[in-house]
Amino acid sequence: MAENEKEGLPAQNAAPLPPEQPAPEKEPASQPQAPQAQKRPSAGSFGAFLLLLTFGISALCGIYLTVKPVPQCPTAKNVPSKTVEEFASNRDKKGEIAWIKVRGVIAQDNSNSPFSRPSGASAIAKKIREAGEDKKVKAIVLDINSPGGTVASVQNIYSEILRAKKNKKVVALFRDVAASGGFYIAMAADKIVAEPGTITGSVGVIMQTGNVEGLFEKLGVQVTPITSGKYKDMGSAFRPMSDAEKAILQDMVDDTYGQFLAAVKAGRPNVKPEDMTEYTDGRIFTGQRAYNLGFIDKLGGEEEALQLAGELAGVKNPKIINQRPGSLRELIFSLGTSVESKTLAQQLQSIATPSVSYLWVH
């Protein structure tokens, strides 16, 4: 009996199992939930719309903050003198250095295309002027990699550097090439840094005129100028130059060379007179030779130029400031390259028009 009872226990325990199968009865209860699931797409669409709206507002705010200059903090008033002194001390330990690049041939940008990048001597001069007026900027580093350029464009940048020097310290950094006009603008700086292998010098003036007379004869083209005086078309590319015209142009070249030499003497007063005469005849020389002669102040690269600018400005931890674009157009084209190219007419004009340049031509 005990065994039967033991055998019957599992049977009694298994008996309640059938009543626990109301699973089919729960199916109708799950069917009314279908309409609730149909409401989710509208909520998801609303969430996507909010996400898109937030992204759009963030993008607009980012562009606005990038273009708009950062306002300066108002001057603290009614602040304990000790707090102001501590604040000034901490501020002087860190300073911003404006890093301005001068690349390629220095000339005015003659493009009127709305799709061209703001460039040329005027754009460089504007950056120097803005850095000189910016109270946050403690010093300026001119990063020069240029063989020079036209006389007026070079002198434009040179004048802006002299103006900025009234309020800021200026250091010039020579890269691969800082010759002729690139060397000229550095004469306005407080100090000059260059690598030992930098190509520099080329103190002089060059004027080149083209002559396409032979080509035009082959093409059957003849140019007949009508002028108010015999020297009005002086330097024309459509006829040979007379000796009198060469003398006039030589006098103009000598005059502009005298202006270049005066700038070098003013910027490098410690160079020996005999070295000044010998090395300002148009020759190029290395950064090492320039350092030995006194035309530059220190050998080195970016780090040396940055630290030297900090020392001159009394800044212990100098850091480079990223200059913000002055307009939306500058912002857009700072992200890419210029899409303009010279037309054939512009190229012919550049050949036919003589120019006086502080330029190293090789």
Short mmCIF file of the C-alpha atoms (twelve columns), coordinates in Angstrom:
data_MODEL
# 
_entry.id   MODEL 
# 
loop_
_atom_site.group_PDB 
_atom_site.id 
_atom_site.type_symbol 
_atom_site.label_atom_id 
_atom_site.label_alt_id 
_atom_site.label_comp_id 
_atom_site.label_asym_id 
_atom_site.label_seq_id 
_atom_site.Cartn_x 
_atom_site.Cartn_y 
_atom_site.Cartn_z 
_atom_site.pdbx_PDB_model_num 
ATOM 1   C CA . MET A 1   0.000  0.000   0.000   1 
ATOM 2   C CA . ALA A 2   2.816  2.322   0.855   1 
ATOM 3   C CA . GLU A 3   4.321  1.674   -2.511  1 
ATOM 4   C CA . ASN A 4   0.946  2.265   -4.151  1 
ATOM 5   C CA . GLU A 5   0.581  5.421   -2.201  1 
ATOM 6   C CA . LYS A 6   4.047  6.482   -3.242  1 
ATOM 7   C CA . GLU A 7   3.202  5.595   -6.804  1 
ATOM 8   C CA . GLY A 8   -0.027 7.543   -6.527  1 
ATOM 9   C CA . LEU A 9   1.592  10.701  -5.282  1 
ATOM 10  C CA . PRO A 10  3.009  11.660  -8.618  1 
ATOM 11  C CA . ALA A 11  -0.367 11.021  -10.185 1 
ATOM 12  C CA . GLN A 12  -2.038 13.293  -7.693  1 
ATOM 13  C CA . ASN A 13  0.598  15.967  -8.227  1 
ATOM 14  C CA . ALA A 14  0.292  15.702  -12.004 1 
ATOM 15  C CA . ALA A 15  -3.475 16.000  -11.942 1 
ATOM 16  C CA . PRO A 16  -3.527 19.812  -11.608 1 
ATOM 17  C CA . LEU A 17  -1.525 20.286  -14.846 1 
ATOM 18  C CA . PRO A 18  -4.436 20.312  -17.309 1 
ATOM 19  C CA . PRO A 19  -6.169 23.265  -15.612 1 
ATOM 20  C CA . GLU A 20  -2.926 25.302  -16.057 1 
ATOM 21  C CA . GLN A 21  -3.341 25.390  -19.854 1 
ATOM 22  C CA . PRO A 22  -5.361 28.565  -20.352 1 
ATOM 23  C CA . ALA A 23  -2.810 29.686  -22.992 1 
ATOM 24  C CA . PRO A 24  -5.335 29.510  -25.806 1 
ATOM 25  C CA . GLU A 25  -7.706 31.589  -23.711 1 
ATOM 26  C CA . LYS A 26  -5.087 34.421  -23.407 1 
ATOM 27  C CA . GLU A 27  -4.797 34.873  -27.179 1 
ATOM 28  C CA . PRO A 28  -7.925 37.045  -27.458 1 
ATOM 29  C CA . ALA A 29  -6.520 39.310  -24.712 1 
ATOM 30  C CA . SER A 30  -3.408 39.999  -26.817 1 
ATOM 31  C CA . GLN A 31  -5.390 41.013  -29.891 1 
ATOM 32  C CA . PRO A 32  -6.651 44.359  -28.538 1 
ATOM 33  C CA . GLN A 33  -3.000 45.525  -28.195 1 
ATOM 34  C CA . ALA A 34  -2.613 45.790  -31.949 1 
ATOM 35  C CA . PRO A 35  -4.171 49.265  -32.197 1 
ATOM 36  C CA . GLN A 36  -1.615 50.549  -29.610 1 
ATOM 37  C CA . ALA A 37  1.267  49.368  -31.795 1 
ATOM 38  C CA . GLN A 38  -0.163 51.323  -34.717 1 
ATOM 39  C CA . LYS A 39  0.372  54.615  -32.818 1 
ATOM 40  C CA . ARG A 40  4.182  54.198  -32.725 1 
ATOM 41  C CA . PRO A 41  4.965  55.436  -36.260 1 
ATOM 42  C CA . SER A 42  3.540  58.880  -35.483 1 
ATOM 43  C CA . ALA A 43  5.664  59.127  -32.336 1 
ATOM 44  C CA . GLY A 44  8.756  57.983  -34.280 1 
ATOM 45  C CA . SER A 45  8.143  60.547  -37.010 1 
ATOM 46  C CA . PHE A 46  7.798  63.294  -34.432 1 
ATOM 47  C CA . GLY A 47  11.067 62.213  -32.793 1 
ATOM 48  C CA . ALA A 48  12.865 62.220  -36.150 1 
ATOM 49  C CA . PHE A 49  11.503 65.688  -36.844 1 
ATOM 50  C CA . LEU A 50  12.787 66.938  -33.481 1 
ATOM 51  C CA . LEU A 51  16.194 65.378  -34.169 1 
ATOM 52  C CA . LEU A 52  16.394 67.009  -37.613 1 
ATOM 53  C CA . LEU A 53  15.304 70.365  -36.199 1 
ATOM 54  C CA . THR A 54  17.909 70.173  -33.435 1 
ATOM 55  C CA . PHE A 55  20.623 69.334  -35.956 1 
ATOM 56  C CA . GLY A 56  19.644 72.261  -38.176 1 
ATOM 57  C CA . ILE A 57  19.648 74.735  -35.279 1 
ATOM 58  C CA . SER A 58  23.038 73.444  -34.111 1 
ATOM 59  C CA . ALA A 59  24.519 73.843  -37.597 1 
ATOM 60  C CA . LEU A 60  23.263 77.420  -37.890 1 
ATOM 61  C CA . CYS A 61  24.565 78.281  -34.435 1 
ATOM 62  C CA . GLY A 62  27.947 76.784  -35.338 1 
ATOM 63  C CA . ILE A 63  28.241 78.915  -38.478 1 
ATOM 64  C CA . TYR A 64  27.122 82.025  -36.562 1 
ATOM 65  C CA . LEU A 65  29.655 81.489  -33.781 1 
ATOM 66  C CA . THR A 66  32.408 80.815  -36.310 1 
ATOM 67  C CA . VAL A 67  31.811 83.967  -38.319 1 
ATOM 68  C CA . LYS A 68  30.977 86.326  -35.457 1 
ATOM 69  C CA . PRO A 69  34.014 87.561  -33.482 1 
ATOM 70  C CA . VAL A 70  34.155 86.446  -29.897 1 
ATOM 71  C CA . PRO A 71  33.179 89.398  -27.675 1 
ATOM 72  C CA . GLN A 72  35.610 90.425  -25.036 1 
ATOM 73  C CA . CYS A 73  34.715 90.052  -21.431 1 
ATOM 74  C CA . PRO A 74  33.703 93.336  -19.808 1 
ATOM 75  C CA . THR A 75  36.176 94.977  -17.522 1 
ATOM 76  C CA . ALA A 76  35.723 93.824  -13.986 1 
ATOM 77  C CA . LYS A 77  34.473 96.496  -11.600 1 
ATOM 78  C CA . ASN A 78  34.293 96.546  -7.855  1 
ATOM 79  C CA . VAL A 79  36.645 93.568  -7.675  1 
ATOM 80  C CA . PRO A 80  39.218 93.346  -4.896  1 
ATOM 81  C CA . SER A 81  42.621 94.545  -6.042  1 
ATOM 82  C CA . LYS A 82  44.252 91.260  -5.070  1 
ATOM 83  C CA . THR A 83  41.900 89.311  -7.300  1 
ATOM 84  C CA . VAL A 84  42.576 91.647  -10.224 1 
ATOM 85  C CA . GLU A 85  46.326 91.331  -9.760  1 
ATOM 86  C CA . GLU A 86  46.111 87.528  -9.670  1 
ATOM 87  C CA . PHE A 87  43.941 87.555  -12.782 1 
ATOM 88  C CA . ALA A 88  46.394 89.821  -14.628 1 
ATOM 89  C CA . SER A 89  49.311 87.641  -13.578 1 
ATOM 90  C CA . ASN A 90  47.649 84.498  -14.897 1 
ATOM 91  C CA . ARG A 91  46.650 86.266  -18.085 1 
ATOM 92  C CA . ASP A 92  50.205 87.389  -18.817 1 
ATOM 93  C CA . LYS A 93  51.500 83.844  -18.452 1 
ATOM 94  C CA . LYS A 94  49.474 82.753  -21.457 1 
ATOM 95  C CA . GLY A 95  49.329 84.736  -24.655 1 
ATOM 96  C CA . GLU A 96  48.050 84.238  -28.151 1 
ATOM 97  C CA . ILE A 97  50.395 84.448  -31.114 1 
ATOM 98  C CA . ALA A 98  48.904 85.326  -34.494 1 
ATOM 99  C CA . TRP A 99  50.426 83.024  -37.122 1 
ATOM 100 C CA . ILE A 100 50.156 84.593  -40.583 1 
ATOM 101 C CA . LYS A 101 51.342 82.720  -43.677 1 
ATOM 102 C CA . VAL A 102 52.857 84.362  -46.755 1 
ATOM 103 C CA . ARG A 103 52.941 81.866  -49.606 1 
ATOM 104 C CA . GLY A 104 53.993 82.093  -53.232 1 
ATOM 105 C CA . VAL A 105 54.417 85.186  -55.352 1 
ATOM 106 C CA . ILE A 106 53.282 88.333  -53.547 1 
ATOM 107 C CA . ALA A 107 50.893 90.257  -55.779 1 
ATOM 108 C CA . GLN A 108 47.447 91.780  -55.792 1 
ATOM 109 C CA . ASP A 109 44.483 89.524  -56.448 1 
ATOM 110 C CA . ASN A 110 42.923 90.800  -59.655 1 
ATOM 111 C CA . SER A 111 40.092 88.273  -59.732 1 
ATOM 112 C CA . ASN A 112 36.527 89.536  -59.586 1 
ATOM 113 C CA . SER A 113 35.030 86.065  -59.497 1 
ATOM 114 C CA . PRO A 114 32.652 85.392  -56.567 1 
ATOM 115 C CA . PHE A 115 34.008 81.827  -56.514 1 
ATOM 116 C CA . SER A 116 37.630 82.767  -55.839 1 
ATOM 117 C CA . ARG A 117 39.378 82.519  -52.513 1 
ATOM 118 C CA . PRO A 118 40.257 85.889  -50.904 1 
ATOM 119 C CA . SER A 119 44.010 86.078  -51.450 1 
ATOM 120 C CA . GLY A 120 46.793 88.363  -52.531 1 
ATOM 121 C CA . ALA A 121 48.787 91.080  -50.817 1 
ATOM 122 C CA . SER A 122 45.681 92.936  -49.640 1 
ATOM 123 C CA . ALA A 123 44.379 89.844  -47.817 1 
ATOM 124 C CA . ILE A 124 47.740 89.352  -46.082 1 
ATOM 125 C CA . ALA A 125 47.935 93.024  -45.138 1 
ATOM 126 C CA . LYS A 126 44.410 92.827  -43.713 1 
ATOM 127 C CA . LYS A 127 45.339 89.885  -41.487 1 
ATOM 128 C CA . ILE A 128 48.382 91.747  -40.184 1 
ATOM 129 C CA . ARG A 129 46.308 94.860  -39.502 1 
ATOM 130 C CA . GLU A 130 43.619 92.890  -37.647 1 
ATOM 131 C CA . ALA A 131 46.231 91.059  -35.571 1 
ATOM 132 C CA . GLY A 132 47.866 94.364  -34.677 1 
ATOM 133 C CA . GLU A 133 44.538 95.740  -33.442 1 
ATOM 134 C CA . ASP A 134 43.481 92.587  -31.571 1 
ATOM 135 C CA . LYS A 135 44.054 93.055  -27.835 1 
ATOM 136 C CA . LYS A 136 44.257 89.291  -27.233 1 
ATOM 137 C CA . VAL A 137 47.213 88.933  -29.607 1 
ATOM 138 C CA . LYS A 138 50.561 89.460  -27.927 1 
ATOM 139 C CA . ALA A 139 52.852 88.889  -30.925 1 
ATOM 140 C CA . ILE A 140 52.782 88.050  -34.626 1 
ATOM 141 C CA . VAL A 141 54.730 85.378  -36.498 1 
ATOM 142 C CA . LEU A 142 55.067 85.844  -40.267 1 
ATOM 143 C CA . ASP A 143 55.511 82.404  -41.815 1 
ATOM 144 C CA . ILE A 144 57.218 83.237  -45.135 1 
ATOM 145 C CA . ASN A 145 57.745 80.886  -48.048 1 
ATOM 146 C CA . SER A 146 57.942 83.216  -51.025 1 
ATOM 147 C CA . PRO A 147 60.340 84.223  -53.821 1 
ATOM 148 C CA . GLY A 148 59.006 87.790  -53.642 1 
ATOM 149 C CA . GLY A 149 56.570 89.700  -55.788 1 
ATOM 150 C CA . THR A 150 55.630 93.042  -57.270 1 
ATOM 151 C CA . VAL A 151 57.090 96.175  -55.709 1 
ATOM 152 C CA . ALA A 152 53.865 97.849  -54.592 1 
ATOM 153 C CA . SER A 153 52.395 94.637  -53.119 1 
ATOM 154 C CA . VAL A 154 55.558 93.903  -51.140 1 
ATOM 155 C CA . GLN A 155 55.725 97.457  -49.825 1 
ATOM 156 C CA . ASN A 156 52.044 97.269  -48.831 1 
ATOM 157 C CA . ILE A 157 52.734 94.320  -46.534 1 
ATOM 158 C CA . TYR A 158 55.965 95.914  -45.281 1 
ATOM 159 C CA . SER A 159 54.076 99.057  -44.242 1 
ATOM 160 C CA . GLU A 160 51.421 97.058  -42.379 1 
ATOM 161 C CA . ILE A 161 54.122 95.216  -40.439 1 
ATOM 162 C CA . LEU A 162 55.697 98.510  -39.386 1 
ATOM 163 C CA . ARG A 163 52.284 99.751  -38.264 1 
ATOM 164 C CA . ALA A 164 51.579 96.558  -36.287 1 
ATOM 165 C CA . LYS A 165 55.003 96.769  -34.647 1 
ATOM 166 C CA . LYS A 166 53.870 99.822  -32.717 1 
ATOM 167 C CA . ASN A 167 51.673 97.543  -30.562 1 
ATOM 168 C CA . LYS A 168 52.962 94.002  -31.129 1 
ATOM 169 C CA . LYS A 169 56.200 92.127  -31.429 1 
ATOM 170 C CA . VAL A 170 56.778 90.602  -34.863 1 
ATOM 171 C CA . VAL A 171 58.927 87.577  -35.719 1 
ATOM 172 C CA . ALA A 172 59.580 86.429  -39.294 1 
ATOM 173 C CA . LEU A 173 60.095 82.726  -40.019 1 
ATOM 174 C CA . PHE A 174 61.844 81.748  -43.267 1 
ATOM 175 C CA . ARG A 175 60.847 78.410  -44.804 1 
ATOM 176 C CA . ASP A 176 62.274 76.893  -48.008 1 
ATOM 177 C CA . VAL A 177 62.559 80.237  -49.803 1 
ATOM 178 C CA . ALA A 178 62.395 83.779  -48.462 1 
ATOM 179 C CA . ALA A 179 64.057 85.714  -51.232 1 
ATOM 180 C CA . SER A 180 63.785 89.220  -52.671 1 
ATOM 181 C CA . GLY A 181 60.299 90.513  -51.718 1 
ATOM 182 C CA . GLY A 182 59.977 87.721  -49.126 1 
ATOM 183 C CA . PHE A 183 63.236 88.976  -47.649 1 
ATOM 184 C CA . TYR A 184 62.060 92.609  -47.951 1 
ATOM 185 C CA . ILE A 185 58.938 92.242  -45.790 1 
ATOM 186 C CA . ALA A 186 60.970 90.488  -43.086 1 
ATOM 187 C CA . MET A 187 63.110 93.607  -42.700 1 
ATOM 188 C CA . ALA A 188 60.183 95.179  -40.833 1 
ATOM 189 C CA . ALA A 189 60.129 92.384  -38.215 1 
ATOM 190 C CA . ASP A 190 61.770 92.584  -34.791 1 
ATOM 191 C CA . LYS A 191 63.547 89.246  -35.213 1 
ATOM 192 C CA . ILE A 192 64.086 86.710  -38.008 1 
ATOM 193 C CA . VAL A 193 64.365 82.919  -37.726 1 
ATOM 194 C CA . ALA A 194 65.440 80.648  -40.585 1 
ATOM 195 C CA . GLU A 195 66.597 77.108  -41.216 1 
ATOM 196 C CA . PRO A 196 70.281 76.653  -42.122 1 
ATOM 197 C CA . GLY A 197 69.299 75.502  -45.619 1 
ATOM 198 C CA . THR A 198 66.782 78.234  -46.343 1 
ATOM 199 C CA . ILE A 199 67.320 80.076  -49.637 1 
ATOM 200 C CA . THR A 200 67.239 83.782  -48.925 1 
ATOM 201 C CA . GLY A 201 68.750 87.080  -50.042 1 
ATOM 202 C CA . SER A 202 68.255 88.113  -53.699 1 
ATOM 203 C CA . VAL A 203 68.157 91.779  -52.708 1 
ATOM 204 C CA . GLY A 204 67.386 93.517  -55.944 1 
ATOM 205 C CA . VAL A 205 64.846 94.501  -58.577 1 
ATOM 206 C CA . ILE A 206 63.945 92.903  -61.863 1 
ATOM 207 C CA . MET A 207 61.833 94.143  -64.741 1 
ATOM 208 C CA . GLN A 208 60.956 91.795  -67.544 1 
ATOM 209 C CA . THR A 209 59.325 92.694  -70.832 1 
ATOM 210 C CA . GLY A 210 58.082 90.239  -73.407 1 
ATOM 211 C CA . ASN A 211 58.409 90.541  -77.159 1 
ATOM 212 C CA . VAL A 212 55.900 88.712  -79.345 1 
ATOM 213 C CA . GLU A 213 56.722 90.629  -82.522 1 
ATOM 214 C CA . GLY A 214 58.133 87.569  -84.304 1 
ATOM 215 C CA . LEU A 215 55.138 85.444  -83.361 1 
ATOM 216 C CA . PHE A 216 52.690 88.084  -84.588 1 
ATOM 217 C CA . GLU A 217 54.533 88.330  -87.903 1 
ATOM 218 C CA . LYS A 218 54.086 84.599  -88.447 1 
ATOM 219 C CA . LEU A 219 50.404 84.925  -87.611 1 
ATOM 220 C CA . GLY A 220 50.012 87.922  -89.865 1 
ATOM 221 C CA . VAL A 221 49.038 90.224  -87.003 1 
ATOM 222 C CA . GLN A 222 50.266 93.800  -86.806 1 
ATOM 223 C CA . VAL A 223 49.755 96.178  -83.865 1 
ATOM 224 C CA . THR A 224 49.768 99.927  -84.532 1 
ATOM 225 C CA . PRO A 225 49.783 102.032 -81.347 1 
ATOM 226 C CA . ILE A 226 48.559 105.636 -81.348 1 
ATOM 227 C CA . THR A 227 50.096 107.530 -78.431 1 
ATOM 228 C CA . SER A 228 50.269 111.054 -77.026 1 
ATOM 229 C CA . GLY A 229 54.056 110.878 -76.634 1 
ATOM 230 C CA . LYS A 230 56.984 108.829 -77.864 1 
ATOM 231 C CA . TYR A 231 57.396 107.026 -74.526 1 
ATOM 232 C CA . LYS A 232 53.723 106.211 -73.934 1 
ATOM 233 C CA . ASP A 233 54.048 102.606 -75.176 1 
ATOM 234 C CA . MET A 234 57.478 102.143 -73.613 1 
ATOM 235 C CA . GLY A 235 58.103 98.487  -72.853 1 
ATOM 236 C CA . SER A 236 55.609 97.317  -75.469 1 
ATOM 237 C CA . ALA A 237 55.790 93.639  -76.342 1 
ATOM 238 C CA . PHE A 238 54.962 94.350  -79.972 1 
ATOM 239 C CA . ARG A 239 58.188 96.188  -80.969 1 
ATOM 240 C CA . PRO A 240 61.860 96.360  -79.980 1 
ATOM 241 C CA . MET A 241 62.900 98.713  -77.166 1 
ATOM 242 C CA . SER A 242 65.048 101.744 -77.922 1 
ATOM 243 C CA . ASP A 243 68.183 102.691 -75.975 1 
ATOM 244 C CA . ALA A 244 66.464 105.784 -74.557 1 
ATOM 245 C CA . GLU A 245 63.604 103.659 -73.244 1 
ATOM 246 C CA . LYS A 246 66.046 101.215 -71.684 1 
ATOM 247 C CA . ALA A 247 67.769 104.101 -69.881 1 
ATOM 248 C CA . ILE A 248 64.477 105.367 -68.477 1 
ATOM 249 C CA . LEU A 249 63.455 101.932 -67.249 1 
ATOM 250 C CA . GLN A 250 66.922 101.345 -65.778 1 
ATOM 251 C CA . ASP A 251 66.596 104.561 -63.795 1 
ATOM 252 C CA . MET A 252 63.248 103.378 -62.415 1 
ATOM 253 C CA . VAL A 253 64.734 100.004 -61.453 1 
ATOM 254 C CA . ASP A 254 67.638 101.723 -59.691 1 
ATOM 255 C CA . ASP A 255 65.193 103.909 -57.763 1 
ATOM 256 C CA . THR A 256 63.170 100.939 -56.512 1 
ATOM 257 C CA . TYR A 257 66.387 99.110  -55.658 1 
ATOM 258 C CA . GLY A 258 67.420 102.074 -53.514 1 
ATOM 259 C CA . GLN A 259 64.151 101.738 -51.600 1 
ATOM 260 C CA . PHE A 260 64.861 98.023  -51.049 1 
ATOM 261 C CA . LEU A 261 68.416 98.702  -49.850 1 
ATOM 262 C CA . ALA A 262 67.186 101.396 -47.447 1 
ATOM 263 C CA . ALA A 263 64.718 98.904  -45.919 1 
ATOM 264 C CA . VAL A 264 67.481 96.316  -45.452 1 
ATOM 265 C CA . LYS A 265 69.795 98.836  -43.797 1 
ATOM 266 C CA . ALA A 266 67.009 99.990  -41.478 1 
ATOM 267 C CA . GLY A 267 66.017 96.451  -40.527 1 
ATOM 268 C CA . ARG A 268 69.544 95.027  -40.162 1 
ATOM 269 C CA . PRO A 269 71.665 97.841  -38.705 1 
ATOM 270 C CA . ASN A 270 74.242 95.426  -37.259 1 
ATOM 271 C CA . VAL A 271 75.377 94.052  -40.629 1 
ATOM 272 C CA . LYS A 272 78.855 95.261  -41.542 1 
ATOM 273 C CA . PRO A 273 78.889 97.881  -44.331 1 
ATOM 274 C CA . GLU A 274 81.179 95.770  -46.517 1 
ATOM 275 C CA . ASP A 275 78.881 92.739  -46.135 1 
ATOM 276 C CA . MET A 276 75.850 94.903  -46.815 1 
ATOM 277 C CA . THR A 277 77.381 96.046  -50.096 1 
ATOM 278 C CA . GLU A 278 78.555 92.609  -51.175 1 
ATOM 279 C CA . TYR A 279 75.431 90.619  -50.360 1 
ATOM 280 C CA . THR A 280 72.819 93.044  -51.675 1 
ATOM 281 C CA . ASP A 281 73.778 92.691  -55.332 1 
ATOM 282 C CA . GLY A 282 70.984 90.244  -56.133 1 
ATOM 283 C CA . ARG A 283 72.755 87.047  -55.073 1 
ATOM 284 C CA . ILE A 284 71.073 84.356  -53.006 1 
ATOM 285 C CA . PHE A 285 72.631 82.675  -49.966 1 
ATOM 286 C CA . THR A 286 71.706 80.122  -47.316 1 
ATOM 287 C CA . GLY A 287 70.136 80.679  -43.938 1 
ATOM 288 C CA . GLN A 288 73.425 79.677  -42.310 1 
ATOM 289 C CA . ARG A 289 75.315 82.348  -44.252 1 
ATOM 290 C CA . ALA A 290 72.595 84.886  -43.452 1 
ATOM 291 C CA . TYR A 291 72.980 84.074  -39.745 1 
ATOM 292 C CA . ASN A 292 76.760 84.449  -39.906 1 
ATOM 293 C CA . LEU A 293 76.406 87.834  -41.599 1 
ATOM 294 C CA . GLY A 294 73.687 89.102  -39.251 1 
ATOM 295 C CA . PHE A 295 70.808 89.168  -41.743 1 
ATOM 296 C CA . ILE A 296 68.853 86.796  -39.478 1 
ATOM 297 C CA . ASP A 297 68.863 86.420  -35.704 1 
ATOM 298 C CA . LYS A 298 68.363 82.716  -35.009 1 
ATOM 299 C CA . LEU A 299 68.514 79.329  -36.711 1 
ATOM 300 C CA . GLY A 300 65.482 77.099  -36.283 1 
ATOM 301 C CA . GLY A 301 61.915 76.407  -37.293 1 
ATOM 302 C CA . GLU A 302 58.364 76.745  -35.991 1 
ATOM 303 C CA . GLU A 303 59.082 76.034  -32.340 1 
ATOM 304 C CA . GLU A 304 62.011 78.443  -32.200 1 
ATOM 305 C CA . ALA A 305 59.957 81.190  -33.860 1 
ATOM 306 C CA . LEU A 306 57.050 80.643  -31.469 1 
ATOM 307 C CA . GLN A 307 59.238 80.679  -28.371 1 
ATOM 308 C CA . LEU A 308 61.121 83.751  -29.585 1 
ATOM 309 C CA . ALA A 309 57.835 85.587  -30.152 1 
ATOM 310 C CA . GLY A 310 56.777 84.644  -26.621 1 
ATOM 311 C CA . GLU A 311 60.026 85.914  -25.150 1 
ATOM 312 C CA . LEU A 312 59.759 89.246  -26.955 1 
ATOM 313 C CA . ALA A 313 56.148 89.682  -25.797 1 
ATOM 314 C CA . GLY A 314 56.825 88.524  -22.249 1 
ATOM 315 C CA . VAL A 315 54.617 85.441  -22.602 1 
ATOM 316 C CA . LYS A 316 55.654 82.256  -20.802 1 
ATOM 317 C CA . ASN A 317 53.290 79.853  -22.543 1 
ATOM 318 C CA . PRO A 318 52.669 81.182  -26.050 1 
ATOM 319 C CA . LYS A 319 49.987 79.502  -28.106 1 
ATOM 320 C CA . ILE A 320 48.903 80.025  -31.692 1 
ATOM 321 C CA . ILE A 321 45.552 81.682  -32.217 1 
ATOM 322 C CA . ASN A 322 43.381 80.428  -35.060 1 
ATOM 323 C CA . GLN A 323 42.220 83.498  -36.922 1 
ATOM 324 C CA . ARG A 324 38.550 83.394  -37.782 1 
ATOM 325 C CA . PRO A 325 37.312 84.235  -41.263 1 
ATOM 326 C CA . GLY A 326 36.062 87.784  -41.573 1 
ATOM 327 C CA . SER A 327 33.128 86.874  -43.774 1 
ATOM 328 C CA . LEU A 328 30.993 83.920  -44.810 1 
ATOM 329 C CA . ARG A 329 32.744 83.930  -48.194 1 
ATOM 330 C CA . GLU A 330 36.143 83.581  -46.521 1 
ATOM 331 C CA . LEU A 331 34.750 80.819  -44.322 1 
ATOM 332 C CA . ILE A 332 33.465 78.828  -47.277 1 
ATOM 333 C CA . PHE A 333 36.633 79.109  -49.350 1 
ATOM 334 C CA . SER A 334 38.912 78.452  -46.376 1 
ATOM 335 C CA . LEU A 335 37.610 74.875  -46.551 1 
ATOM 336 C CA . GLY A 336 38.685 74.274  -50.121 1 
ATOM 337 C CA . THR A 337 40.711 75.510  -53.031 1 
ATOM 338 C CA . SER A 338 39.993 78.204  -55.542 1 
ATOM 339 C CA . VAL A 339 37.957 77.112  -58.548 1 
ATOM 340 C CA . GLU A 340 39.089 79.931  -60.804 1 
ATOM 341 C CA . SER A 341 41.778 79.758  -63.485 1 
ATOM 342 C CA . LYS A 342 43.378 82.350  -65.664 1 
ATOM 343 C CA . THR A 343 41.839 82.807  -69.063 1 
ATOM 344 C CA . LEU A 344 43.970 83.019  -72.196 1 
ATOM 345 C CA . ALA A 345 43.405 86.779  -72.344 1 
ATOM 346 C CA . GLN A 346 44.672 87.185  -68.772 1 
ATOM 347 C CA . GLN A 347 47.766 85.109  -69.525 1 
ATOM 348 C CA . LEU A 348 48.559 87.184  -72.628 1 
ATOM 349 C CA . GLN A 349 48.043 90.357  -70.622 1 
ATOM 350 C CA . SER A 350 50.505 89.209  -67.966 1 
ATOM 351 C CA . ILE A 351 53.092 88.592  -70.704 1 
ATOM 352 C CA . ALA A 352 52.491 91.862  -72.526 1 
ATOM 353 C CA . THR A 353 52.417 94.074  -69.415 1 
ATOM 354 C CA . PRO A 354 55.868 94.868  -67.942 1 
ATOM 355 C CA . SER A 355 56.162 94.757  -64.167 1 
ATOM 356 C CA . VAL A 356 58.820 95.846  -61.723 1 
ATOM 357 C CA . SER A 357 59.277 93.201  -59.056 1 
ATOM 358 C CA . TYR A 358 61.254 92.275  -55.992 1 
ATOM 359 C CA . LEU A 359 61.331 88.721  -57.281 1 
ATOM 360 C CA . TRP A 360 63.872 85.909  -57.427 1 
ATOM 361 C CA . VAL A 361 63.574 84.394  -60.896 1 
ATOM 362 C CA . HIS A 362 65.366 81.106  -61.544 1 
# 
